[in-house]
Amino acid sequence: MTPEPLIETSKLTGATTASPAATSETPVIVVDQLTARFGDNTIFDKVSFKVNRGEILVILGGSGCGKSVLLKHMIGLYKPANGQVLVNGVDINTDDESILRQVRMDLGVLFQSGALFGSMTLAENVSLPIQEYTDLDGGTIELIVRMKLGLVSLAGYENHLPSEISGGMQKRAGLARAMALDPTILFFDEPSAGLDPITSVELDNLIKSINAGMGTTMVIVTHELESIFNIAHRVIMLDKEARGIIVEGDPRELKDHSTDPRVLNFFNRRPTAGVAPEGA
């Protein structure tokens, strides 16, 4: 039975958001028998799992297994062929636009590219969701924007365009925008993609710091092993052939103790059987 949502007041906006009674045992996200299908192509079938409050859950797997497709179902960009996604007890695919708007105010998303508007300054990018979802005055919005950019070490870059800063800084600016409304859940799609190793580690550390300091629940799609071992509390692994989850747990334990060769090959960077070494 779907839990009846209660009404909770947002920290930043004063608006109401739907959520169940908050307990440590209450999952923040419930994915129930979710099936993704495009035409005759089934990406995954009857996928079920939960995300706990304050957890960093990493969705991983090989190319084409449906990681990003799953994330887009979880934030309501794609509608499932079957099954449902509950966010704070509310179906993310509800037809009630007022409830859906409230739910989305509690979600922040950092897309792979950062998805910043190139013709707008960083401050203007970060202020967009605040202007869209609140009626705060300009001075208050400016203060919040400076705070969010400062949180990701971009203080002083408010008037820069995305083209004027590095790729890593663009990712951090995208994260500042994702955090603009003080969401309790953050989603990341390949956050380390295109970054050099040092910048990638810095972003990982920022993610861990936000999680530890604010208790923000995080769902991260990635196949970067160093990031997975650095940030994940728990992982779920999708497999293209299985069309679903083949394992879940602590990545450090799975690396050493899994009996599934697909899992061992992934975590230990072993080539798939039958693939000739490069240059052979």
C-alpha positions in Angstrom: 0.0 0.0 0.0 1.3 3.4 -0.9 1.9 5.5 2.2 -0.2 8.6 2.7 2.0 11.6 2.2 2.2 14.2 4.9 2.9 17.9 4.3 6.3 19.2 5.2 7.6 22.8 5.1 10.7 23.5 2.9 13.7 25.0 4.7 14.3 27.6 2.1 11.0 28.5 0.5 8.4 27.9 3.1 6.4 26.0 0.5 4.9 22.6 1.3 6.3 19.3 0.1 4.9 15.9 0.3 6.7 13.4 2.5 6.0 10.4 4.7 6.6 10.5 8.5 10.4 10.8 8.7 12.0 7.9 10.4 15.4 6.2 9.9 13.5 3.2 8.6 11.5 5.1 6.0 13.0 4.8 2.5 13.3 8.1 0.7 12.9 6.4 -2.7 11.1 3.2 -3.5 11.6 1.7 -7.0 8.9 -1.0 -7.4 8.9 -3.5 -10.3 10.0 -0.8 -12.7 10.2 -1.7 -16.4 11.7 0.6 -19.1 10.8 -0.1 -22.7 11.3 1.9 -25.9 9.2 0.3 -28.7 10.1 -3.4 -28.7 13.3 -2.8 -26.8 13.2 -3.6 -23.1 16.0 -1.8 -21.3 15.4 -3.4 -17.9 12.5 -5.4 -16.4 10.9 -5.5 -13.0 13.7 -3.6 -11.2 13.0 -3.0 -7.5 15.2 -1.4 -4.8 15.0 1.3 -2.1 17.2 4.3 -1.2 17.5 5.1 2.5 17.6 8.5 4.0 21.1 10.0 4.0 22.5 7.2 1.9 24.9 7.6 -1.1 23.7 4.9 -3.6 25.6 4.4 -6.8 24.0 2.8 -9.8 26.7 1.1 -11.9 27.2 -1.3 -14.7 28.6 -1.6 -18.2 27.7 0.6 -21.2 24.2 0.2 -22.4 22.8 -1.4 -19.3 20.3 1.4 -18.6 22.0 3.4 -15.8 21.0 6.8 -17.0 17.6 5.5 -18.2 16.9 4.3 -14.7 17.9 7.7 -13.2 15.7 9.5 -15.6 12.8 7.3 -14.6 13.6 8.1 -10.9 13.3 11.9 -11.5 10.2 11.6 -13.7 11.7 12.5 -17.1 10.7 9.1 -18.4 7.5 7.3 -17.7 7.7 3.5 -17.0 6.2 0.8 -19.1 5.3 -0.8 -15.8 5.9 -0.3 -12.1 6.4 2.9 -10.2 8.9 5.2 -8.4 7.9 6.7 -5.1 9.8 9.7 -3.8 9.0 10.6 -0.3 5.9 8.4 -0.6 4.6 10.1 -3.7 4.5 8.5 -7.2 6.9 10.6 -9.3 4.5 10.0 -12.3 1.4 11.4 -10.6 -0.9 13.3 -12.8 -1.5 15.9 -10.1 0.7 18.8 -11.2 0.6 20.6 -7.9 1.9 17.5 -6.0 4.5 16.8 -8.6 5.7 20.4 -8.4 6.1 20.0 -4.7 8.0 16.8 -5.0 10.4 18.2 -7.6 11.2 21.1 -5.3 12.9 18.5 -3.0 15.0 17.0 -5.8 18.2 18.4 -7.3 19.9 17.0 -10.4 23.4 17.4 -11.7 23.5 16.2 -15.3 26.6 14.9 -17.0 27.3 18.0 -18.9 26.5 20.4 -16.1 23.6 21.7 -18.3 24.4 25.3 -17.6 22.9 28.0 -19.9 25.9 29.3 -21.8 24.5 32.8 -22.3 23.8 33.3 -18.5 26.3 34.0 -15.7 26.8 31.4 -13.0 24.7 33.6 -10.6 21.9 33.7 -13.1 22.1 30.0 -13.7 21.9 29.2 -9.9 19.1 31.7 -9.4 16.8 30.1 -12.0 15.1 27.5 -9.8 14.8 29.9 -6.9 13.0 32.4 -9.2 10.8 29.6 -10.6 9.7 28.0 -7.3 9.7 30.9 -4.8 8.5 34.4 -4.5 11.7 35.6 -2.7 12.9 39.2 -3.3 15.9 39.9 -5.5 18.2 40.7 -2.5 17.4 37.4 -0.8 17.9 35.5 -4.0 21.3 37.2 -4.5 22.4 36.2 -1.0 21.3 32.6 -1.5 23.2 32.4 -4.8 26.4 33.7 -3.3 26.1 31.1 -0.5 25.5 28.2 -2.9 28.4 29.2 -5.1 30.6 29.7 -2.0 29.6 26.2 -0.8 31.2 24.7 -4.0 34.3 27.0 -3.8 33.1 29.4 -6.6 32.8 32.5 -4.5 33.8 35.5 -6.7 32.8 33.8 -9.9 29.2 34.9 -9.9 29.5 37.1 -13.0 31.5 34.6 -15.1 29.9 32.8 -18.0 30.3 28.9 -18.2 32.7 29.3 -21.2 35.0 31.3 -19.0 35.6 28.6 -16.4 37.0 25.0 -16.5 35.0 21.8 -16.9 35.4 21.0 -13.2 34.2 24.4 -12.2 31.2 24.0 -14.5 30.3 20.8 -12.7 30.5 22.6 -9.4 28.4 25.4 -10.6 25.8 22.8 -11.8 25.9 21.3 -8.4 25.3 24.8 -6.8 22.2 25.1 -9.0 21.0 21.6 -8.1 21.3 22.6 -4.4 19.6 26.0 -4.9 16.3 25.0 -3.2 18.0 23.0 -0.4 16.8 19.6 -1.7 17.0 16.6 0.5 17.7 14.3 -2.5 20.4 14.9 -5.1 20.8 12.9 -8.3 24.1 12.8 -10.3 24.5 11.5 -13.9 28.2 10.6 -14.5 29.5 13.5 -12.4 33.2 12.6 -13.1 32.8 12.3 -16.8 35.4 14.4 -18.7 37.3 15.4 -15.6 41.0 14.9 -14.9 41.8 12.6 -11.9 42.6 15.4 -9.5 39.4 17.4 -10.3 37.4 14.1 -10.1 38.7 13.4 -6.6 37.9 17.0 -5.6 34.4 16.6 -6.8 34.1 13.3 -5.0 35.2 14.9 -1.8 32.7 17.7 -2.2 29.9 15.2 -2.7 31.0 13.3 0.5 31.2 16.6 2.4 27.7 17.7 1.4 26.3 14.2 2.3 28.1 14.2 5.7 27.3 17.8 6.6 23.7 18.1 5.4 22.6 14.4 5.5 21.5 14.8 1.8 20.4 11.5 0.2 22.3 10.9 -3.1 21.8 8.7 -6.1 24.8 8.7 -8.4 25.2 7.0 -11.8 28.8 6.2 -12.7 31.1 3.5 -13.9 34.3 5.3 -12.6 35.7 2.7 -10.2 37.8 5.1 -8.1 34.8 7.3 -7.5 32.6 4.3 -6.6 35.0 3.1 -4.0 35.5 6.6 -2.7 31.9 7.7 -2.2 29.5 4.8 -2.3 27.7 3.5 0.8 26.0 0.9 -1.4 25.8 0.1 -5.0 23.3 -1.7 -7.3 24.7 -3.2 -10.5 22.7 -3.4 -13.7 23.5 -5.9 -16.4 22.5 -5.4 -20.1 21.9 -9.1 -20.8 20.0 -9.7 -17.5 18.0 -6.6 -18.1 18.0 -5.8 -14.4 20.0 -5.8 -11.1 22.4 -8.6 -10.7 23.9 -7.6 -7.3 23.7 -4.9 -4.6 25.9 -4.2 -1.6 29.1 -2.6 -0.4 31.4 -2.2 -3.4 34.5 -3.0 -1.4 33.0 -6.3 -0.3 31.7 -7.2 -3.7 35.1 -6.6 -5.2 36.7 -9.2 -3.0 33.9 -11.7 -2.2 31.3 -11.8 -5.0 31.0 -15.1 -6.7 29.4 -13.6 -9.9 32.1 -13.4 -12.6 30.3 -10.4 -14.1 30.7 -8.5 -10.8 34.3 -9.6 -10.3 35.2 -8.6 -13.9 33.8 -5.2 -13.4 35.3 -4.4 -10.0 38.7 -5.9 -10.9 38.9 -4.4 -14.4 39.1 -7.8 -16.0 38.4 -8.1 -19.8 35.3 -10.2 -20.7 36.2 -13.7 -21.7 36.7 -14.1 -25.4 37.8 -10.5 -26.0 41.3 -10.5 -27.5 43.9 -8.2 -25.9 44.5 -4.9 -27.7 47.1 -5.4 -30.4 46.6 -9.1 -30.7 
